[in-house]
Amino acid sequence: MPVSQLGTAQNIIAFGSITTQNLDATGIATPGSAVELTCEGLGSAKVQVTGTYTGALSLQYTLDGATWVTPIANNTFVNVGTNGASSTIASASTGVFLFQAAAYLKIRITALAAVTGTAVVTIIGASPVLSSLQPVIGVTTDTTVTSPLPVTVGGVVRTTAAAALSNGALAYLPISSGRQLIQKPYGPGETDWQFAVATGGIVNTTTAVTIKAAGAASVRNYCTGITLMAQALGTATEVAIRDGAGGAVLWRSFIPTGGLPTTSIVFPTPLRGTAATLMEFVTLTASVTGSVFLNAQGYQGA
C-alpha cells in the first residue's frame, strides 16, 4: 500500500503499510518502513495499527523536514484500549494509540528494528479546534491495575529520613506510605524515635546512656522533648544531653539533692545532632543514692 495523506478542515490522515526496517533512522526513510504525517496546525494525533507483523514501531519527529529524532519518553504512546503507556508500539501489537503532535513540522511511525509481515498504519492528526476539552494523561499507572493514568502532582513517599538538599533546591511534597500528605512537624512518623531509661533508672554513675543510636551517613538525630524525674539524691548532679559519645553538650540542667518532680521539657527548636552521630544523656556526677529517670523523643532527618 503506498503512503498517502488526506486533509479536512479539522483532521489530517495518513495511511500506509510498513513491511521492512528503516535503515536511515535520522534521514529519509527506507521505502516501506514508515508512514509520515505533516503536523502543521495539529494538537494531538492517534495511530491505528492492524495487520500481522513483527518488529516494534517507533514515533519520530522532525522540525526541519530533514533530520528525524526519536523521543526517549516512556509514555510516548498511550494505548486507548488498556491505558498502558509505552515508548514504542510493541512488536505484533494492534490497536489505537494516542500521542502528541503539536509543535512539530512532521511526524512518522517507523520500524527501527527488523520487520516481518505487514503492519497497516493509519494516522489521524486533530487540530485543537475539534474540542475545547484537552485530554490530560499521566505518565504511568498508580498501581498495577489498568486504569486511566493519573497525573503526578509532585508527591513522593517518605518512610525514611531523606538526604539533605542544597539551599534553593526544588523538592516533592512528602507523602506517607498510606498516601496522606505529610503535614506533621519535622518528618514522617517512620523517622520518629522514643527512649525510656531502663528499669530502676540511672543510679550512681557518670556513664552516659545512649538515647538514640547514630543514623546513616547524612542523617542527624534531633531531640524534640524529654521528661525528667529524680528521687532524692545522695549527691547533687548536673545532667546533660550530648552530641556523640562524650561530645558537645546540647542541653544542660541540674538536679539538687532533694530530687526533681516529673518535669516535661519541650524544645521548640529541636536539639540537633551531628550527622551519623549518636545522642546521649549523662549524669555528670555520681549520685551515690537515688535514681534519675529519663524519657526522650525526637526524629531523624537531614
C-alpha positions in Angstrom: 0.0 0.0 0.0 1.5 3.4 -0.9 1.8 6.1 1.8 -1.0 8.7 1.4 -2.1 11.8 3.2 -5.6 13.3 3.1 -6.8 16.5 4.8 -10.1 18.0 6.0 -10.8 21.2 7.9 -10.1 19.7 11.2 -8.3 16.3 10.6 -5.3 15.2 8.6 -5.0 11.5 7.8 -2.0 9.5 6.6 -2.1 5.8 5.9 0.2 3.1 4.5 2.0 -0.2 5.2 5.2 -1.0 6.9 6.9 -4.1 5.6 10.6 -3.5 6.2 13.1 -1.9 8.6 14.1 1.8 8.3 17.8 1.7 7.6 18.1 5.5 7.9 16.8 6.3 11.4 17.6 10.1 11.2 17.0 10.8 7.5 14.9 9.7 4.5 13.1 6.5 5.5 13.7 3.3 3.6 10.7 2.7 1.3 8.1 0.6 3.0 9.4 1.4 6.5 7.4 4.5 7.6 4.1 6.3 7.5 4.5 10.1 7.6 2.1 12.9 8.6 2.5 16.7 8.3 1.6 18.3 11.6 1.1 22.0 10.9 -1.9 23.2 12.9 -2.3 20.0 14.8 -2.6 19.5 18.6 -2.7 15.7 19.0 -2.7 12.6 17.0 -3.6 8.9 17.1 -2.5 5.9 15.2 -4.3 2.7 14.5 -2.2 -0.4 13.7 -3.7 -3.5 12.1 -2.3 -6.5 10.2 0.1 -9.3 11.1 3.7 -8.4 11.6 6.7 -8.5 14.0 9.0 -5.6 14.9 8.5 -2.7 17.2 7.2 0.6 15.7 8.6 3.9 16.9 7.4 7.5 16.8 9.8 10.1 15.3 9.6 13.9 14.9 11.3 16.5 12.7 11.4 20.3 12.8 13.4 21.0 9.7 11.9 18.3 7.5 15.3 16.6 7.1 16.6 15.3 10.4 14.4 12.9 12.4 14.6 12.4 16.1 13.2 9.5 18.2 11.8 10.6 21.7 13.0 8.7 24.7 10.0 9.2 27.0 8.4 6.1 28.4 4.9 7.5 27.8 5.3 8.3 24.1 2.2 6.2 23.3 -0.9 5.6 25.3 -2.9 2.5 24.3 -6.6 3.6 24.1 -7.8 0.0 24.9 -5.7 -0.5 28.0 -4.5 3.0 29.0 -1.0 1.5 29.2 1.9 3.8 28.4 5.0 2.8 26.4 7.9 4.2 24.4 7.1 2.2 21.3 4.3 0.1 19.8 5.4 -3.3 20.8 6.1 -6.0 18.2 2.9 -7.5 16.8 0.7 -5.1 18.7 -2.5 -3.8 17.2 -4.9 -1.2 18.4 -5.3 2.6 18.7 -2.6 4.7 20.3 -2.5 8.3 21.3 0.5 10.7 21.1 1.3 14.4 20.9 1.8 16.1 17.6 1.9 19.8 18.4 5.0 21.9 17.7 6.5 19.6 15.1 6.7 20.0 11.3 6.2 16.3 10.6 5.9 13.0 12.5 6.2 9.5 11.3 5.6 5.9 12.6 8.6 3.8 11.5 10.2 0.5 12.1 13.7 0.9 13.5 14.0 -2.9 14.1 13.7 -5.8 11.7 10.2 -6.4 10.4 8.3 -9.4 9.1 4.8 -9.4 7.7 2.8 -6.2 7.2 1.8 -3.5 9.7 -1.1 -1.4 8.3 -0.8 2.1 9.8 -3.4 4.9 9.8 -2.5 8.2 11.5 -5.1 10.9 12.2 -4.0 14.3 13.3 -6.5 16.5 15.1 -6.4 20.3 15.2 -7.1 22.0 18.5 -10.4 23.4 17.3 -12.0 19.9 17.4 -12.8 20.4 21.1 -12.3 22.9 23.9 -11.5 19.9 26.2 -8.0 18.7 26.0 -7.1 15.2 27.5 -4.7 15.2 30.3 -2.8 11.9 30.6 -0.4 10.9 33.3 2.9 9.1 32.7 2.2 5.8 34.4 -0.4 3.9 36.3 -0.7 4.4 40.1 -0.9 0.7 40.8 -0.7 -2.5 38.7 -4.4 -2.1 38.0 -5.2 -1.0 34.4 -7.0 2.3 34.8 -6.8 5.9 33.5 -3.3 7.2 34.1 -3.2 9.7 37.0 -1.3 13.0 36.6 1.5 13.4 39.0 1.3 16.4 41.3 4.7 16.1 42.8 4.3 13.8 45.8 6.9 11.2 46.8 6.5 8.6 49.5 8.9 9.1 52.5 9.3 6.3 55.1 12.9 7.1 56.0 14.8 10.3 56.5 15.6 11.9 53.2 19.0 13.1 52.2 19.9 16.7 52.7 19.2 19.1 49.9 21.1 22.2 49.0 19.7 25.7 49.5 17.2 26.7 46.8 16.7 23.1 45.6 13.3 22.0 44.4 11.6 19.1 46.2 8.5 17.0 46.0 5.7 17.1 48.6 6.2 14.3 51.1 3.6 11.6 51.1 3.1 8.8 53.7 3.1 5.1 52.7 -0.7 5.4 53.2 -0.8 8.2 50.6 -1.6 11.0 53.1 0.2 14.3 52.5 2.6 14.7 55.4 1.9 17.9 57.4 3.3 16.6 60.6 6.1 18.7 62.1 9.7 17.6 61.4 9.2 14.5 59.3 7.2 11.3 58.6 6.2 9.1 61.5 8.6 6.4 60.4 11.6 8.7 61.4 10.3 9.3 64.9 12.1 7.8 67.9 11.4 7.3 71.6 13.7 6.4 74.5 12.8 5.2 78.0 15.5 4.6 80.6 15.9 1.1 81.9 14.0 -0.2 85.0 15.4 1.3 88.1 16.7 4.4 86.3 20.2 5.8 86.3 21.9 5.2 89.7 25.3 6.5 91.0 27.2 6.7 87.7 28.8 9.1 85.3 28.5 6.6 82.4 26.4 8.1 79.6 23.3 6.4 78.3 22.7 6.4 74.5 19.2 7.8 73.9 19.4 7.4 70.1 22.0 5.5 68.0 23.7 7.1 65.1 21.8 7.3 61.8 23.2 6.8 58.3 25.9 8.9 56.7 23.8 12.0 56.1 21.2 11.5 58.9 21.1 13.6 62.1 19.4 12.9 65.4 17.0 15.5 66.7 15.5 15.6 70.2 12.2 17.4 70.5 11.5 16.9 74.2 12.2 15.0 77.4 10.6 14.0 80.6 12.9 14.1 83.6 12.4 12.9 87.2 14.8 12.2 90.1 14.5 10.7 93.6 16.3 12.4 96.4 20.0 12.1 95.6 23.0 11.5 97.8 24.9 14.0 95.7 23.6 16.7 93.5 24.5 16.5 89.8 24.4 18.3 86.6 22.7 16.4 83.7 23.3 16.9 80.0 22.3 15.7 76.6 25.4 15.4 74.4 26.1 15.2 70.7 28.1 12.0 70.4 29.9 9.9 73.0 31.5 12.4 75.3 30.7 15.1 72.7 29.5 18.7 72.8 26.7 19.5 75.3 23.4 20.3 73.5 21.4 20.8 76.7 22.4 21.1 80.4 20.5 21.2 83.7 20.9 20.5 87.4 19.2 18.1 89.9 19.6 19.0 93.6 19.9 16.5 96.4 16.2 17.0 97.1 15.4 15.4 93.7 13.2 16.6 90.9 9.5 16.0 90.4 8.4 14.7 87.0 9.1 17.6 84.6 8.3 17.7 80.9 10.6 19.8 78.7 9.8 20.6 75.1 12.4 22.0 72.8 10.7 24.5 70.4 13.8 24.3 68.4 14.8 20.6 68.5 18.2 19.7 69.7 20.2 19.0 66.6 23.0 16.4 66.5 25.8 15.9 64.0 25.1 13.6 61.0 25.8 9.9 61.7 26.4 10.5 65.4 24.6 9.1 68.4 22.9 11.3 71.1 23.4 10.5 74.8 22.2 11.6 78.3 24.6 11.7 81.2 24.6 12.5 84.9 27.9 14.3 85.3 28.3 13.5 89.0 27.6 10.1 90.6 24.6 10.5 92.7 25.6 7.9 95.4 22.0 7.2 96.2 18.7 7.8 94.4 17.7 7.2 90.8 17.3 9.5 87.8 14.6 8.7 85.3 14.5 10.0 81.7 12.2 9.6 78.7 13.1 11.3 75.5 11.7 11.6 72.0 12.7 13.0 68.6 13.2 12.2 65.0 15.9 11.6 62.4 16.4 13.9 59.5 18.9 15.7 57.3 
